[in-house]
Amino acid sequence: MAGDTLTVGVVQCALGGSREENVTRVLGLVRGAAARGAGLVVTPELLEGPYFCRQESDAFFAWAHPVEGHPTLARFQALAKELGVVLPFSFFERAGNAYYNSLAVVDADGSLLGVYRKSHIPDGPGYEEKFYFRPGETGFRVFATRAGAAGAAICWDQWFPECARALVLAGADVLLYPTAIGSEPGNPSLDTRDRWRRAMVGHAVSNVVPVAAANRIGEEDGQLFYGSSFVCDQAGNLLVDLGRDEEGFGLATLDLAAIRRERASWGFFRDRRPDLYAALLTADGRV
């Protein structure tokens, strides 16, 4: 980042191989993005292996690892320090007898800024995450990185406007969404790609904030992940638009200072009425 200018990258690739194959592929693409000027690079959700949540199997709990001593996190930290780039890392976390879908945020000097634990946990055919993960208790977190204030969220979180609004209220300059999404085994005719994008583009417009989402591609035991990773600006314009089966990375340069001024000028945060939003704090909408 030069001053208040950030070049953000998103990485997209197949992740159906072994841990070593997947991590090596992702880190190679991170290198490519950094060589082109990226100051922050978003990579897909649960990138170390195939998306195991397609089914319920206790064998997969062995894939979880604590933050301390995590071998892949150590590789992300080493590369972040070498390249001077901010690297969020999505992983299956074990904390005692609790298991989480987590995002470790590594700053450009290789230091670990902290961990966000996924707040919204889906449960449905092909995405049976409630079997594996507790809902995170970290709250929505914004990390003060060398590249700017990064609002951290993970996949299913991206459908919830409350999450995006809370992150921008906390000072996020950009919203990051590591993702694993594709076909719906329970409804093969349903293609969620467009509404998935529209939901996040809506967050960008209503919060006047750029959004970066990184998804995987390829078929994994009959489930097809549709890629389509993107970066959009604060007006919802696509600056990066990767294809459904395109392996690689995309870059977008953002003027964060200008975006902050634009956010203030729109008045969305000036005109909010928290005194009228009590229903949002209830499960059924009754106050």
Salt bridges, closest charged atoms under 4 A:
ASP4 OD2 - ARG260 NH1 3.06
GLU20 OE1 - ARG75 NH1 3.02
GLU45 OE2 - LYS118 NZ 2.96
GLU48 OE2 - ARG19 NE 3.38
GLU48 OE1 - HIS70 NE2 3.57
GLU82 OE2 - ARG31 NH1 2.85
GLU93 OE2 - ARG117 NH2 2.69
GLU129 OE1 - LYS118 NZ 2.87
GLU137 OE2 - ARG117 NH1 2.86
ASP157 OD1 - HIS120 ND1 2.74
ASP173 OD1 - ARG260 NE 2.91
ASP191 OD2 - ARG244 NH2 2.77
ASP194 OD1 - ARG193 NE 2.78
GLU220 OE1 - ARG54 NH1 3.50
GLU220 OE2 - ARG216 NH1 2.85
ASP221 OD2 - ARG54 NH2 2.74
ASP241 OD1 - ARG197 NH2 2.60
GLU247 OE2 - ARG25 NE 3.93
ASP271 OD1 - ARG270 NE 2.73
ASP275 OD2 - ARG273 NH2 2.61
ASP284 OD2 - ARG286 NE 2.94
